[in-house]
Amino acid sequence: MESLGVLLLHPVNAYLEQELGRRCRLYRFWESPREEFLRAHAGAVRAVVGNANYGADAALIDALPALEIVASFSVGIDRVDLAKCRERGIRVTNTPDVLTDDVADLAVGLAIAVLRRIPQADRYVRAGLWKSRGDYTLTTRFSGKRVGIIGLGRIGQAVARRVEAFDCPVSYHQRTEQASVYPNYTYYPTVVELAANSDVLVVACPLNASTRHIVSREVMEALGPKGVLINVGRGPHVDEPEMVAALADGRLGGAGLDVFEDEPNVPEALLGMDNVVLVPHVGSGTYETRKAMADLVLGNLEAHVLSKPLLTPVV
Ligand code: DGY
């Protein structure tokens, strides 16, 4: 792969960066002003590597005449202009499967953290309040809660399997019912109905035009003052200003959020709320998974160069 010019859009992972540097001709996009870089190197870039927040949009694709492949260090490829890639015959790969367990673990962890108030209890101990004020406030049980999942794909199914172990009845919404595959899960044809019949609502679907703001004001009101919203999908799945307002005035009980509409910016109001648990888009953020994701990116680039079938093609 030595001759493959690879443009890394963001310092996504140290191992991946090191291996790309060792195996390819690596360009780091953040090291020089964009226009200057493109003037000097646009023609040499045959591959782009981005991630969940840094993708190849139409403007970048147009600026790279020799681009052959976009290999995303993420399962979600909502930041890649797929239509443009198809039009230009540019191949696109992502990193499915290897991160499923970690993202599902985090979804369940967030639900338990919100209901059992784990971060708040931790702060209580650290602040010395256990000694001065006595026992911590009572919290809410997770076991047995009705869990509704938006999107029963790989991650949604992994969440469902996990919460079954907590005796949680599972229901779901997606475009089509899959009764023969999931006979034990209840299907709701609308997200509002799903939310109305859930204590915990988990967003686990891909982001596209039809799922943007799928968690609307109406959905949050259906989930209700005791309901908990868990988002391990993408920030724009949720109407964020409506969520902030619903959490602030008690129309929504709580939220566990791994993703936000304008990362790394988090709405100021959320930072002061006691009924939310916030983490910085770390669903796949374990040593094990990030290494596996990096190996998939490298494997896809290698397959491309050797004209072999791509490991995880999207386009
Ligand atoms: C992805 O890879 O798309 C996820 O957002 C990782 O957390």
Boltz pocket constraint, residues with backbone or C-beta under 6 A from the ligand:
constraints:
  - pocket:
      binder: B
      contacts: [[A, 52], [A, 73], [A, 74], [A, 75], [A, 76], [A, 77], [A, 95], [A, 99], [A, 103], [A, 232], [A, 233], [A, 281], [A, 282], [A, 283], [A, 284], [A, 285]]
      max_distance: 6.0
